[in-house]
């Protein structure tokens, strides 16, 4: 005779204890990394390595100097879309029974022979943000190629590998590398930016497209080569990579010369004034406001413009 079993709910107290243990382990691990890195820097061989590979690779002679204004608004738009994509994606993943759904109108620009699928409002928001993020990304890559800015974030020499290791060791030992991001990024930055723009972003797009309703269901051979389970197994870790990148990126921007860094990123100048900080604060306020406004009450009217919202 079959039996049924139910999962024992995790008590809030146990969750707090688990979180406290995880934080403690993380703090101890970070402290150990710092102590080991500082000890390594006392070794003659490591000191010689740091002199040979200071953490930067010379850019090609034709590389542009400085950061253009369009990178400032691109930076804001990428941050804006990514934060909301992560939020909506998490809701899609964790909401078992969505309360509201959306069905596309089949009379607009996009028409299909079959009946449009009914999806959750969270998924509609996630996919809409994805489309805007991809459009912005295409513009970003075109501008990178057209202005030569790609040379600043695409590795052009294998020397970037030992220089990136050198930079990592300098960061880990809490002795920041000497650099000027207005002229040239350090090698670890180059690898990080390259991985985000040219690896993580395409992976997020390819896996998200495979899981979406836009993927052809009747493409038997293609589905066998690229099963949806593979896409799901990759998509979530890619999101975690974006989250980790954002946390580390923001932390380093604020701890390695915040005013200058923010001027580079938002105000397109190499000064130490407060213009970049003001623009950053305004953009952060917009992102925070969008985070709290991204609720059914406000999403419903927007979603209704291109489809039907229902329970």
N, C-alpha and C positions, 0 to 999 in steps of 0.2 A: 504494500500500500504506500503510495508516494507521500512524502512528508514535506511540509513547507517550513522554511526557516526565514527569519528576519534578521537583518543586520542590527547589532546593538549600536544605538546612537552614541557618538563620541561626546563626552561631557565637556562643557566649556572650560572647566578647570584643567582637564587633560590637554586641551588644545593650547592653553596658556603655558602649561609646563613644557610641552613639546616645543613651542616657539621660543621659550626662554633657553632651553637646552640648545636649540639650533643656533640662536644668536651667540650664546657663550662659546660654542664650538667654532663659529665663524671668527669671533674676536680673537680666540687663542690661535687659530690658524693664521690669521693676518699678522698677529704679533710675531709668530714663528717665522713667517716669510720675511718680515722686516729685519729681524735679528740675523737670519741666515744671509740675507742680501748685504747687510752691513759688515758681517764677518767676511764674506767673499771679497768685498772691496779692499780688505786689508792684505789680500794675497798679491804678491808681486805679479804673477801671471795675469790675474784679473785686471790689475791696474794698467798693465801694458796693453791688454785687450781694449780697455776703455779709451786709451790714448789713440790706438790704431783705428778704432771704430767709435767715434764720439757720439754717434746717434743720428747723423744726418748724411744723406747722399746728395752730392751736388746735382742741381737740376740742369737740364739741357740749356744751352746758351739762348735758345729762342723762347724759353719759358717766361711768361708774364710775371711782373713784380707787383705785389699787392692784390687786393681782392675787390672786384667790381661791385657796384651797388646791386646788381641783379641777384648776386649771391645772398644778399641780406634778405630780400623778400622770398627767395627760394628757400632759405633756411627756415624762415617762419612758416611757410606753407607746408614744408615737409614735416616740421615738428607738429603743426596743427593737425594735419591728416593722420600722422602716425599715432599720436596720443589717442585720438578718437577711434582709429581702427583697432588699436589694442583693447580699448575699453569695450567696443561693440563686439569684437571677436571673443573676448572673455565671456560676455553675456550670452553669446550664441552657444559657446561651449558648455556653460554651466547652468543654463536655464532649461530644465527638463520639460516643462509645460508652458510655453509662451502664452500670454493672455491675449495678445493681439497679433493679427496676421495681415498680410498685404498680398493682393493679387494684381498683376500688371494689366493695364488696359491694352486690349489687342487691336486698338484702332489708331495708335499713334505712329511714331517713326519706326518703332520695332514691332513687326507683325509676324506671327507664326501660324502655321496651319493648325497645330494642336492647341488645346486649351492651355492658357498660361498657368503655371504652377502657383500654388498658394504657399507662401513662405512667411516666416515670422517677421514681425516689424523690426526686430533686432537684426535679422539677417539682411533685410532690405537696406537698413542703415549702413551695415557693414559693407555690403556690395557697392552701394552708392559712393561711400567714402573711398573704397578701393579704386573705382573708376576715376574719381577726381585725382587721387594720389598717382595713379599710373599716368594720367594726362600730364600732371605736373612733372612727373619723372621724365617723361619723353622730352618736354621742353628743357628740363635741367640738363639732360645728356646732350641735346643739340647745342645748347649754349656752351657747355663744357668743351665740345669739339670745335665749335666755331671761334671761340676766344682763346684757345690754347690752355685754358685752366685745367684740362685733363692731365697735363704734364705734372701738376702738383699732387695728384692723387693716384696716378698709375705708376707702379714700379718700372723703372727703366734700366735697372742694374741689379745683378744678384747680390751686390754689396748691401742691399737693403736688409738682407736677412741677419747678418752679424750686427749691423747697426741697430736693427729693431731689438735684438737681444740685449745690446748695450743699453738702449733706452729703457727697456723693461727693468733691467737691473738697477738703473739710476732711480726710476720711479719707486721700485720696491724698497730701496734703501732710504727713501724719503729725502734724497738729494736730487732735486729736480734737474733735468738736463738743461743746459744753456741753449736757448733757441729764440728764434724770431719768426712766429707763424705768418707774419706779413710777407716775409721773403720766401720761407721754405718750412714745410712741416717736418717734424722729426719722423724717423722711419717707422716707428710704431703707429703714429698717426696715419701715415700714408697707407700702411697695410689695413688699418681699421677702416678708413674711409673707402678704400678700394673694395674691401670685402662687403661693406654695406651697400654701396652703389651698384657694383657689378656682380655680386654673388648672392647676398641675402635678398635684395630686392627682386631680382629675377626669379629666385627660388620661391619667394612668397607669391609672386604673380603666377608662376607655373603650377604650383600646388593648389593655390586658391581657385584658379580657373578649372582645374581638374575636379574639384569638389563642388563647383557651382552648377547651376542648371543650364548654363550655356554650353557645357561640354556635350558633344554628340553621344547619345546613349546607345545608338545602334552601330557605332564603330567598333565592332567586335575585336578585330586585330589590334587596333590602337589601345583599346581598353585592356587587352591581355598584356601588351607591352608595358603599359603605364596604368596599373590598377589603382583604384581610388584609395586602397589601404596604404599604399606607398606614399601617396600625397598627404594623407592624414598623419602618417608617421613623421613626415618632414615639416609640415606646416606649423605645428605647435612649437617645436624646438626653434624654428626660425623666429617665431614671435618672441620667445624667451631671449634669443640673441639680440633682437632689437631693444628689448627692455634693458638688458645688461649694458648694451652700448650707450643708451640714453643716460643711464645712471652714472656710468663712468665718465662719459663725455661732459655732462653737466658738472660733475664733481671736479674734474680737472680744469675746466674753464674757470670755475670760481676760486680755485686754489692756486692757480699758476699765473696770477696777474689778471684779475677779473675785468677791470676797466679796459685794459688794452685789448684783451681777448674779445670782449663784447663790442668794442669799437670795430675790430676786424670783421666780426660776424654780422653786425647790424648796420653800422654807420659808414663802412667802406673807408676808414681812415686808420692811421697808425698812431693816433694820439692817445693820451691817457685821460681824456675828459669824460664827462658823464653822459654824452649823447647816446652812445651805444647802450649804456645801462638803462637809460630812459626808454629806449626803443624795446629793449629786452623785457623790461617791466610791463610795458604796454602789451606786448605780444603774449606774455605770460598771463596777464589778466584776461585777454581774449580767449586763450586756451582753457583757462580755469572756468570762465563763464560758459563756454561751449560744453565743457564736461558736465556741468550741472544742468544745463538746458537740454541736453540730449536725453530727454525723457518722452514717453508716449504723448504727454500733453502737448508738447511742442513739435514732436516728429509727425504726429497724425496729420495735421493740415498740410505739411510738405509732401508726405507720402501720398496723400489724396490727389495731388496734382497729376500724378502719372498712374494711378491705380486705385483700387478699392481697399479700404482698411476695414477689417471685420474682426470679430472675436474668434 
